[in-house]
């Protein structure tokens, strides 16, 4: 867990929802990947972010940090 603490320190000026990387299980790779944020949009219901797996290109959307299939 030491490595995670170091990474949090480098992003301490951003809120968690604005992080540029996200550890998330990829259904295509069938294992945990470090997704990257491709886009972030402010909607009336909150912050919508799009994430992509760098290994296979699988993408998903989150709204206020909650997974959503409504792209
Ligand atoms: Zn993947």
PDB file of the backbone (N, CA, C, O) and the ligand in Angstrom, with CONECT records:
HET     ZN  A 101       1
ATOM      1  N   UNK A   1       0.827  -1.225   0.000  1.00  0.00           N
ATOM      2  CA  UNK A   1       0.000   0.000   0.000  1.00  0.00           C
ATOM      3  C   UNK A   1       0.852   1.263   0.000  1.00  0.00           C
ATOM      4  O   UNK A   1       0.323   2.368  -0.117  1.00  0.00           O
ATOM      5  N   UNK A   2       2.166   1.108   0.130  1.00  0.00           N
ATOM      6  CA  UNK A   2       3.042   2.288   0.147  1.00  0.00           C
ATOM      7  C   UNK A   2       2.970   3.027  -1.183  1.00  0.00           C
ATOM      8  O   UNK A   2       2.916   4.256  -1.212  1.00  0.00           O
ATOM      9  N   UNK A   3       2.970   2.274  -2.289  1.00  0.00           N
ATOM     10  CA  UNK A   3       2.913   2.896  -3.613  1.00  0.00           C
ATOM     11  C   UNK A   3       1.666   3.733  -3.804  1.00  0.00           C
ATOM     12  O   UNK A   3       1.721   4.805  -4.407  1.00  0.00           O
ATOM     13  N   UNK A   4       0.535   3.251  -3.292  1.00  0.00           N
ATOM     14  CA  UNK A   4      -0.707   4.019  -3.434  1.00  0.00           C
ATOM     15  C   UNK A   4      -0.614   5.360  -2.707  1.00  0.00           C
ATOM     16  O   UNK A   4      -1.089   6.374  -3.218  1.00  0.00           O
ATOM     17  N   UNK A   5      -0.017   5.373  -1.543  1.00  0.00           N
ATOM     18  CA  UNK A   5       0.108   6.612  -0.779  1.00  0.00           C
ATOM     19  C   UNK A   5       0.908   7.641  -1.577  1.00  0.00           C
ATOM     20  O   UNK A   5       0.567   8.823  -1.599  1.00  0.00           O
ATOM     21  N   UNK A   6       1.970   7.181  -2.228  1.00  0.00           N
ATOM     22  CA  UNK A   6       2.784   8.099  -3.027  1.00  0.00           C
ATOM     23  C   UNK A   6       1.975   8.687  -4.179  1.00  0.00           C
ATOM     24  O   UNK A   6       2.106   9.868  -4.502  1.00  0.00           O
ATOM     25  N   UNK A   7       1.129   7.844  -4.802  1.00  0.00           N
ATOM     26  CA  UNK A   7       0.367   8.354  -5.934  1.00  0.00           C
ATOM     27  C   UNK A   7      -0.697   9.344  -5.480  1.00  0.00           C
ATOM     28  O   UNK A   7      -0.958  10.329  -6.170  1.00  0.00           O
ATOM     29  N   UNK A   8      -1.309   9.096  -4.335  1.00  0.00           N
ATOM     30  CA  UNK A   8      -2.288  10.060  -3.831  1.00  0.00           C
ATOM     31  C   UNK A   8      -1.629  11.421  -3.591  1.00  0.00           C
ATOM     32  O   UNK A   8      -2.241  12.461  -3.832  1.00  0.00           O
ATOM     33  N   UNK A   9      -0.401  11.412  -3.126  1.00  0.00           N
ATOM     34  CA  UNK A   9       0.294  12.662  -2.864  1.00  0.00           C
ATOM     35  C   UNK A   9       0.485  13.486  -4.137  1.00  0.00           C
ATOM     36  O   UNK A   9       0.432  14.715  -4.099  1.00  0.00           O
ATOM     37  N   UNK A  10       0.708  12.805  -5.263  1.00  0.00           N
ATOM     38  CA  UNK A  10       0.935  13.542  -6.503  1.00  0.00           C
ATOM     39  C   UNK A  10      -0.349  14.154  -7.039  1.00  0.00           C
ATOM     40  O   UNK A  10      -0.293  15.065  -7.866  1.00  0.00           O
ATOM     41  N   UNK A  11      -1.522  13.669  -6.582  1.00  0.00           N
ATOM     42  CA  UNK A  11      -2.787  14.190  -7.101  1.00  0.00           C
ATOM     43  C   UNK A  11      -3.588  14.859  -5.991  1.00  0.00           C
ATOM     44  O   UNK A  11      -4.816  14.909  -6.059  1.00  0.00           O
ATOM     45  N   UNK A  12      -2.916  15.366  -4.985  1.00  0.00           N
ATOM     46  CA  UNK A  12      -3.644  15.871  -3.822  1.00  0.00           C
ATOM     47  C   UNK A  12      -4.438  17.142  -4.116  1.00  0.00           C
ATOM     48  O   UNK A  12      -5.299  17.515  -3.319  1.00  0.00           O
ATOM     49  N   UNK A  13      -4.177  17.812  -5.230  1.00  0.00           N
ATOM     50  CA  UNK A  13      -4.922  19.022  -5.543  1.00  0.00           C
ATOM     51  C   UNK A  13      -6.194  18.728  -6.340  1.00  0.00           C
ATOM     52  O   UNK A  13      -6.945  19.648  -6.665  1.00  0.00           O
ATOM     53  N   UNK A  14      -6.439  17.472  -6.652  1.00  0.00           N
ATOM     54  CA  UNK A  14      -7.648  17.109  -7.378  1.00  0.00           C
ATOM     55  C   UNK A  14      -8.585  16.345  -6.457  1.00  0.00           C
ATOM     56  O   UNK A  14      -8.137  15.630  -5.560  1.00  0.00           O
ATOM     57  N   UNK A  15      -9.868  16.494  -6.674  1.00  0.00           N
ATOM     58  CA  UNK A  15     -10.819  15.665  -5.942  1.00  0.00           C
ATOM     59  C   UNK A  15     -10.767  14.247  -6.509  1.00  0.00           C
ATOM     60  O   UNK A  15     -10.339  14.067  -7.649  1.00  0.00           O
ATOM     61  N   UNK A  16     -11.183  13.252  -5.760  1.00  0.00           N
ATOM     62  CA  UNK A  16     -11.120  11.869  -6.261  1.00  0.00           C
ATOM     63  C   UNK A  16     -11.845  11.674  -7.583  1.00  0.00           C
ATOM     64  O   UNK A  16     -11.377  10.911  -8.429  1.00  0.00           O
ATOM     65  N   UNK A  17     -12.965  12.339  -7.782  1.00  0.00           N
ATOM     66  CA  UNK A  17     -13.726  12.147  -9.011  1.00  0.00           C
ATOM     67  C   UNK A  17     -13.019  12.754 -10.225  1.00  0.00           C
ATOM     68  O   UNK A  17     -13.366  12.442 -11.365  1.00  0.00           O
ATOM     69  N   UNK A  18     -12.039  13.609  -9.987  1.00  0.00           N
ATOM     70  CA  UNK A  18     -11.316  14.218 -11.091  1.00  0.00           C
ATOM     71  C   UNK A  18      -9.978  13.531 -11.353  1.00  0.00           C
ATOM     72  O   UNK A  18      -9.176  14.028 -12.144  1.00  0.00           O
ATOM     73  N   UNK A  19      -9.730  12.417 -10.712  1.00  0.00           N
ATOM     74  CA  UNK A  19      -8.481  11.690 -10.925  1.00  0.00           C
ATOM     75  C   UNK A  19      -8.373  11.261 -12.387  1.00  0.00           C
ATOM     76  O   UNK A  19      -9.381  11.038 -13.058  1.00  0.00           O
ATOM     77  N   UNK A  20      -7.151  11.151 -12.859  1.00  0.00           N
ATOM     78  CA  UNK A  20      -6.950  10.800 -14.265  1.00  0.00           C
ATOM     79  C   UNK A  20      -6.786   9.307 -14.471  1.00  0.00           C
ATOM     80  O   UNK A  20      -6.851   8.820 -15.600  1.00  0.00           O
ATOM     81  N   UNK A  21      -6.575   8.586 -13.393  1.00  0.00           N
ATOM     82  CA  UNK A  21      -6.500   7.127 -13.510  1.00  0.00           C
ATOM     83  C   UNK A  21      -7.469   6.508 -12.519  1.00  0.00           C
ATOM     84  O   UNK A  21      -7.790   7.100 -11.489  1.00  0.00           O
ATOM     85  N   UNK A  22      -7.926   5.319 -12.840  1.00  0.00           N
ATOM     86  CA  UNK A  22      -8.904   4.653 -12.002  1.00  0.00           C
ATOM     87  C   UNK A  22      -8.659   3.149 -12.066  1.00  0.00           C
ATOM     88  O   UNK A  22      -8.710   2.549 -13.139  1.00  0.00           O
ATOM     89  N   UNK A  23      -8.396   2.552 -10.923  1.00  0.00           N
ATOM     90  CA  UNK A  23      -8.278   1.094 -10.867  1.00  0.00           C
ATOM     91  C   UNK A  23      -9.679   0.503 -10.925  1.00  0.00           C
ATOM     92  O   UNK A  23     -10.506   0.772 -10.054  1.00  0.00           O
ATOM     93  N   UNK A  24      -9.946  -0.294 -11.938  1.00  0.00           N
ATOM     94  CA  UNK A  24     -11.291  -0.819 -12.147  1.00  0.00           C
ATOM     95  C   UNK A  24     -11.183  -2.152 -12.859  1.00  0.00           C
ATOM     96  O   UNK A  24     -10.304  -2.350 -13.698  1.00  0.00           O
ATOM     97  N   UNK A  25     -12.080  -3.066 -12.522  1.00  0.00           N
ATOM     98  CA  UNK A  25     -12.058  -4.360 -13.198  1.00  0.00           C
ATOM     99  C   UNK A  25     -12.571  -4.206 -14.625  1.00  0.00           C
ATOM    100  O   UNK A  25     -13.630  -3.625 -14.864  1.00  0.00           O
ATOM    101  N   UNK A  26     -11.796  -4.740 -15.570  1.00  0.00           N
ATOM    102  CA  UNK A  26     -12.186  -4.670 -16.976  1.00  0.00           C
ATOM    103  C   UNK A  26     -12.857  -5.984 -17.377  1.00  0.00           C
ATOM    104  O   UNK A  26     -12.251  -7.046 -17.239  1.00  0.00           O
ATOM    105  N   UNK A  27     -14.100  -5.931 -17.871  1.00  0.00           N
ATOM    106  CA  UNK A  27     -14.799  -7.165 -18.258  1.00  0.00           C
ATOM    107  C   UNK A  27     -14.193  -7.816 -19.500  1.00  0.00           C
ATOM    108  O   UNK A  27     -14.372  -9.014 -19.721  1.00  0.00           O
ATOM    109  N   UNK A  28     -13.474  -7.033 -20.316  1.00  0.00           N
ATOM    110  CA  UNK A  28     -12.837  -7.593 -21.512  1.00  0.00           C
ATOM    111  C   UNK A  28     -11.540  -8.316 -21.148  1.00  0.00           C
ATOM    112  O   UNK A  28     -11.304  -9.438 -21.595  1.00  0.00           O
ATOM    113  N   UNK A  29     -10.715  -7.681 -20.351  1.00  0.00           N
ATOM    114  CA  UNK A  29      -9.449  -8.296 -19.917  1.00  0.00           C
ATOM    115  C   UNK A  29      -9.682  -9.313 -18.804  1.00  0.00           C
ATOM    116  O   UNK A  29      -8.853 -10.193 -18.570  1.00  0.00           O
ATOM    117  N   UNK A  30     -10.818  -9.183 -18.122  1.00  0.00           N
ATOM    118  CA  UNK A  30     -11.168 -10.058 -17.005  1.00  0.00           C
ATOM    119  C   UNK A  30     -10.173  -9.932 -15.853  1.00  0.00           C
ATOM    120  O   UNK A  30      -9.886 -10.903 -15.152  1.00  0.00           O
ATOM    121  N   UNK A  31      -9.656  -8.725 -15.674  1.00  0.00           N
ATOM    122  CA  UNK A  31      -8.808  -8.458 -14.518  1.00  0.00           C
ATOM    123  C   UNK A  31      -8.748  -6.951 -14.274  1.00  0.00           C
ATOM    124  O   UNK A  31      -9.222  -6.163 -15.092  1.00  0.00           O
ATOM    125  N   UNK A  32      -8.167  -6.564 -13.156  1.00  0.00           N
ATOM    126  CA  UNK A  32      -8.135  -5.150 -12.807  1.00  0.00           C
ATOM    127  C   UNK A  32      -7.113  -4.394 -13.659  1.00  0.00           C
ATOM    128  O   UNK A  32      -5.972  -4.823 -13.824  1.00  0.00           O
ATOM    129  N   UNK A  33      -7.554  -3.271 -14.187  1.00  0.00           N
ATOM    130  CA  UNK A  33      -6.702  -2.427 -15.027  1.00  0.00           C
ATOM    131  C   UNK A  33      -6.695  -1.010 -14.475  1.00  0.00           C
ATOM    132  O   UNK A  33      -7.565  -0.622 -13.695  1.00  0.00           O
ATOM    133  N   UNK A  34      -5.704  -0.254 -14.893  1.00  0.00           N
ATOM    134  CA  UNK A  34      -5.678   1.159 -14.544  1.00  0.00           C
ATOM    135  C   UNK A  34      -6.271   1.932 -15.716  1.00  0.00           C
ATOM    136  O   UNK A  34      -5.572   2.264 -16.673  1.00  0.00           O
ATOM    137  N   UNK A  35      -7.558   2.210 -15.629  1.00  0.00           N
ATOM    138  CA  UNK A  35      -8.264   2.937 -16.679  1.00  0.00           C
ATOM    139  C   UNK A  35      -7.776   4.383 -16.722  1.00  0.00           C
ATOM    140  O   UNK A  35      -7.348   4.945 -15.714  1.00  0.00           O
ATOM    141  N   UNK A  36      -7.852   4.962 -17.906  1.00  0.00           N
ATOM    142  CA  UNK A  36      -7.521   6.384 -18.013  1.00  0.00           C
ATOM    143  C   UNK A  36      -8.763   7.174 -18.384  1.00  0.00           C
ATOM    144  O   UNK A  36      -9.666   6.666 -19.048  1.00  0.00           O
ATOM    145  N   UNK A  37      -8.792   8.416 -17.948  1.00  0.00           N
ATOM    146  CA  UNK A  37      -9.956   9.261 -18.186  1.00  0.00           C
ATOM    147  C   UNK A  37      -9.844   9.937 -19.542  1.00  0.00           C
ATOM    148  O   UNK A  37      -8.887  10.665 -19.808  1.00  0.00           O
ATOM    149  N   UNK A  38     -10.824   9.693 -20.392  1.00  0.00           N
ATOM    150  CA  UNK A  38     -10.811  10.264 -21.732  1.00  0.00           C
ATOM    151  C   UNK A  38     -11.572  11.584 -21.786  1.00  0.00           C
ATOM    152  O   UNK A  38     -11.269  12.440 -22.617  1.00  0.00           O
ATOM    153  N   UNK A  39     -12.551  11.754 -20.913  1.00  0.00           N
ATOM    154  CA  UNK A  39     -13.364  12.961 -20.961  1.00  0.00           C
ATOM    155  C   UNK A  39     -14.059  13.172 -19.622  1.00  0.00           C
ATOM    156  O   UNK A  39     -14.323  12.229 -18.875  1.00  0.00           O
ATOM    157  N   UNK A  40     -14.344  14.438 -19.346  1.00  0.00           N
ATOM    158  CA  UNK A  40     -15.115  14.763 -18.150  1.00  0.00           C
ATOM    159  C   UNK A  40     -16.067  15.891 -18.516  1.00  0.00           C
ATOM    160  O   UNK A  40     -15.657  16.919 -19.055  1.00  0.00           O
ATOM    161  N   UNK A  41     -17.335  15.685 -18.218  1.00  0.00           N
ATOM    162  CA  UNK A  41     -18.358  16.660 -18.583  1.00  0.00           C
ATOM    163  C   UNK A  41     -19.233  16.945 -17.375  1.00  0.00           C
ATOM    164  O   UNK A  41     -19.659  16.027 -16.673  1.00  0.00           O
ATOM    165  N   UNK A  42     -19.498  18.216 -17.139  1.00  0.00           N
ATOM    166  CA  UNK A  42     -20.398  18.576 -16.049  1.00  0.00           C
ATOM    167  C   UNK A  42     -21.830  18.598 -16.560  1.00  0.00           C
ATOM    168  O   UNK A  42     -22.170  19.352 -17.472  1.00  0.00           O
ATOM    169  N   UNK A  43     -22.661  17.759 -15.956  1.00  0.00           N
ATOM    170  CA  UNK A  43     -24.079  17.704 -16.307  1.00  0.00           C
ATOM    171  C   UNK A  43     -24.887  18.258 -15.149  1.00  0.00           C
ATOM    172  O   UNK A  43     -24.353  18.531 -14.073  1.00  0.00           O
ATOM    173  N   UNK A  44     -26.208  18.424 -15.387  1.00  0.00           N
ATOM    174  CA  UNK A  44     -27.047  18.904 -14.296  1.00  0.00           C
ATOM    175  C   UNK A  44     -27.110  17.892 -13.163  1.00  0.00           C
ATOM    176  O   UNK A  44     -27.366  18.250 -12.013  1.00  0.00           O
ATOM    177  N   UNK A  45     -26.870  16.593 -13.500  1.00  0.00           N
ATOM    178  CA  UNK A  45     -26.904  15.594 -12.426  1.00  0.00           C
ATOM    179  C   UNK A  45     -25.541  15.335 -11.817  1.00  0.00           C
ATOM    180  O   UNK A  45     -25.409  14.498 -10.925  1.00  0.00           O
ATOM    181  N   UNK A  46     -24.545  16.031 -12.281  1.00  0.00           N
ATOM    182  CA  UNK A  46     -23.240  15.880 -11.657  1.00  0.00           C
ATOM    183  C   UNK A  46     -22.124  15.788 -12.680  1.00  0.00           C
ATOM    184  O   UNK A  46     -22.260  16.241 -13.816  1.00  0.00           O
ATOM    185  N   UNK A  47     -21.018  15.195 -12.256  1.00  0.00           N
ATOM    186  CA  UNK A  47     -19.855  15.084 -13.119  1.00  0.00           C
ATOM    187  C   UNK A  47     -19.873  13.747 -13.842  1.00  0.00           C
ATOM    188  O   UNK A  47     -19.893  12.686 -13.219  1.00  0.00           O
ATOM    189  N   UNK A  48     -19.865  13.816 -15.167  1.00  0.00           N
ATOM    190  CA  UNK A  48     -19.839  12.602 -15.987  1.00  0.00           C
ATOM    191  C   UNK A  48     -18.426  12.413 -16.517  1.00  0.00           C
ATOM    192  O   UNK A  48     -17.849  13.320 -17.117  1.00  0.00           O
ATOM    193  N   UNK A  49     -17.881  11.232 -16.291  1.00  0.00           N
ATOM    194  CA  UNK A  49     -16.523  10.951 -16.766  1.00  0.00           C
ATOM    195  C   UNK A  49     -16.535   9.691 -17.618  1.00  0.00           C
ATOM    196  O   UNK A  49     -17.283   8.754 -17.342  1.00  0.00           O
ATOM    197  N   UNK A  50     -15.704   9.672 -18.653  1.00  0.00           N
ATOM    198  CA  UNK A  50     -15.552   8.491 -19.501  1.00  0.00           C
ATOM    199  C   UNK A  50     -14.176   7.900 -19.250  1.00  0.00           C
ATOM    200  O   UNK A  50     -13.176   8.615 -19.184  1.00  0.00           O
ATOM    201  N   UNK A  51     -14.145   6.576 -19.111  1.00  0.00           N
ATOM    202  CA  UNK A  51     -12.902   5.870 -18.789  1.00  0.00           C
ATOM    203  C   UNK A  51     -12.656   4.786 -19.818  1.00  0.00           C
ATOM    204  O   UNK A  51     -13.587   4.158 -20.321  1.00  0.00           O
ATOM    205  N   UNK A  52     -11.372   4.575 -20.122  1.00  0.00           N
ATOM    206  CA  UNK A  52     -11.007   3.555 -21.095  1.00  0.00           C
ATOM    207  C   UNK A  52      -9.887   2.683 -20.567  1.00  0.00           C
ATOM    208  O   UNK A  52      -8.984   3.144 -19.869  1.00  0.00           O
ATOM    209  N   UNK A  53      -9.973   1.408 -20.921  1.00  0.00           N
ATOM    210  CA  UNK A  53      -8.926   0.460 -20.576  1.00  0.00           C
ATOM    211  C   UNK A  53      -7.794   0.602 -21.593  1.00  0.00           C
ATOM    212  O   UNK A  53      -8.042   0.505 -22.795  1.00  0.00           O
ATOM    213  N   UNK A  54      -6.571   0.827 -21.146  1.00  0.00           N
ATOM    214  CA  UNK A  54      -5.456   1.001 -22.092  1.00  0.00           C
ATOM    215  C   UNK A  54      -5.069  -0.301 -22.786  1.00  0.00           C
ATOM    216  O   UNK A  54      -4.361  -0.271 -23.793  1.00  0.00           O
ATOM    217  N   UNK A  55      -5.513  -1.419 -22.278  1.00  0.00           N
ATOM    218  CA  UNK A  55      -5.124  -2.714 -22.861  1.00  0.00           C
ATOM    219  C   UNK A  55      -6.020  -3.106 -24.033  1.00  0.00           C
ATOM    220  O   UNK A  55      -5.530  -3.557 -25.068  1.00  0.00           O
ATOM    221  N   UNK A  56      -7.338  -2.935 -23.872  1.00  0.00           N
ATOM    222  CA  UNK A  56      -8.267  -3.442 -24.887  1.00  0.00           C
ATOM    223  C   UNK A  56      -9.173  -2.352 -25.439  1.00  0.00           C
ATOM    224  O   UNK A  56      -9.862  -2.580 -26.433  1.00  0.00           O
ATOM    225  N   UNK A  57      -9.192  -1.168 -24.821  1.00  0.00           N
ATOM    226  CA  UNK A  57     -10.020  -0.088 -25.323  1.00  0.00           C
ATOM    227  C   UNK A  57     -11.445  -0.087 -24.804  1.00  0.00           C
ATOM    228  O   UNK A  57     -12.252   0.753 -25.203  1.00  0.00           O
ATOM    229  N   UNK A  58     -11.762  -1.026 -23.912  1.00  0.00           N
ATOM    230  CA  UNK A  58     -13.103  -1.035 -23.324  1.00  0.00           C
ATOM    231  C   UNK A  58     -13.354   0.276 -22.589  1.00  0.00           C
ATOM    232  O   UNK A  58     -12.493   0.760 -21.854  1.00  0.00           O
ATOM    233  N   UNK A  59     -14.531   0.844 -22.790  1.00  0.00           N
ATOM    234  CA  UNK A  59     -14.846   2.107 -22.146  1.00  0.00           C
ATOM    235  C   UNK A  59     -16.134   2.031 -21.355  1.00  0.00           C
ATOM    236  O   UNK A  59     -17.019   1.234 -21.666  1.00  0.00           O
ATOM    237  N   UNK A  60     -16.237   2.861 -20.332  1.00  0.00           N
ATOM    238  CA  UNK A  60     -17.484   2.973 -19.587  1.00  0.00           C
ATOM    239  C   UNK A  60     -17.604   4.389 -19.049  1.00  0.00           C
ATOM    240  O   UNK A  60     -16.642   5.157 -19.036  1.00  0.00           O
ATOM    241  N   UNK A  61     -18.811   4.709 -18.608  1.00  0.00           N
ATOM    242  CA  UNK A  61     -19.114   6.055 -18.130  1.00  0.00           C
ATOM    243  C   UNK A  61     -19.434   5.998 -16.652  1.00  0.00           C
ATOM    244  O   UNK A  61     -20.068   5.061 -16.166  1.00  0.00           O
ATOM    245  N   UNK A  62     -18.982   7.018 -15.952  1.00  0.00           N
ATOM    246  CA  UNK A  62     -19.354   7.167 -14.548  1.00  0.00           C
ATOM    247  C   UNK A  62     -20.002   8.528 -14.358  1.00  0.00           C
ATOM    248  O   UNK A  62     -19.596   9.516 -14.969  1.00  0.00           O
ATOM    249  N   UNK A  63     -21.012   8.563 -13.506  1.00  0.00           N
ATOM    250  CA  UNK A  63     -21.627   9.838 -13.138  1.00  0.00           C
ATOM    251  C   UNK A  63     -21.530   9.957 -11.622  1.00  0.00           C
ATOM    252  O   UNK A  63     -22.059   9.126 -10.883  1.00  0.00           O
ATOM    253  N   UNK A  64     -20.845  11.003 -11.175  1.00  0.00           N
ATOM    254  CA  UNK A  64     -20.590  11.199  -9.751  1.00  0.00           C
ATOM    255  C   UNK A  64     -19.941   9.967  -9.122  1.00  0.00           C
ATOM    256  O   UNK A  64     -20.245   9.606  -7.985  1.00  0.00           O
ATOM    257  N   UNK A  65     -19.052   9.332  -9.868  1.00  0.00           N
ATOM    258  CA  UNK A  65     -18.309   8.197  -9.331  1.00  0.00           C
ATOM    259  C   UNK A  65     -19.067   6.884  -9.349  1.00  0.00           C
ATOM    260  O   UNK A  65     -18.583   5.879  -8.830  1.00  0.00           O
ATOM    261  N   UNK A  66     -20.276   6.885  -9.953  1.00  0.00           N
ATOM    262  CA  UNK A  66     -21.083   5.662 -10.003  1.00  0.00           C
ATOM    263  C   UNK A  66     -21.107   5.156 -11.441  1.00  0.00           C
ATOM    264  O   UNK A  66     -21.374   5.921 -12.367  1.00  0.00           O
ATOM    265  N   UNK A  67     -20.831   3.881 -11.626  1.00  0.00           N
ATOM    266  CA  UNK A  67     -20.824   3.306 -12.965  1.00  0.00           C
ATOM    267  C   UNK A  67     -22.185   3.456 -13.622  1.00  0.00           C
ATOM    268  O   UNK A  67     -23.222   3.285 -12.982  1.00  0.00           O
ATOM    269  N   UNK A  68     -22.168   3.777 -14.908  1.00  0.00           N
ATOM    270  CA  UNK A  68     -23.411   3.937 -15.643  1.00  0.00           C
ATOM    271  C   UNK A  68     -23.233   3.373 -17.038  1.00  0.00           C
ATOM    272  O   UNK A  68     -22.170   3.525 -17.639  1.00  0.00           O
ATOM    273  N   UNK A  69     -24.262   2.725 -17.557  1.00  0.00           N
ATOM    274  CA  UNK A  69     -24.197   2.228 -18.927  1.00  0.00           C
ATOM    275  C   UNK A  69     -24.840   3.207 -19.885  1.00  0.00           C
ATOM    276  O   UNK A  69     -24.777   3.006 -21.098  1.00  0.00           O
ATOM    277  N   UNK A  70     -25.450   4.247 -19.385  1.00  0.00           N
ATOM    278  CA  UNK A  70     -26.107   5.247 -20.215  1.00  0.00           C
ATOM    279  C   UNK A  70     -25.051   6.202 -20.773  1.00  0.00           C
ATOM    280  O   UNK A  70     -24.711   7.199 -20.136  1.00  0.00           O
ATOM    281  N   UNK A  71     -24.542   5.899 -21.945  1.00  0.00           N
ATOM    282  CA  UNK A  71     -23.499   6.728 -22.555  1.00  0.00           C
ATOM    283  C   UNK A  71     -24.157   7.880 -23.298  1.00  0.00           C
ATOM    284  O   UNK A  71     -23.465   8.708 -23.890  1.00  0.00           O
TER     285      UNK A  71
HETATM  286 ZN    ZN A 101      -9.388  -4.196 -20.852  1.00  0.00          ZN
END
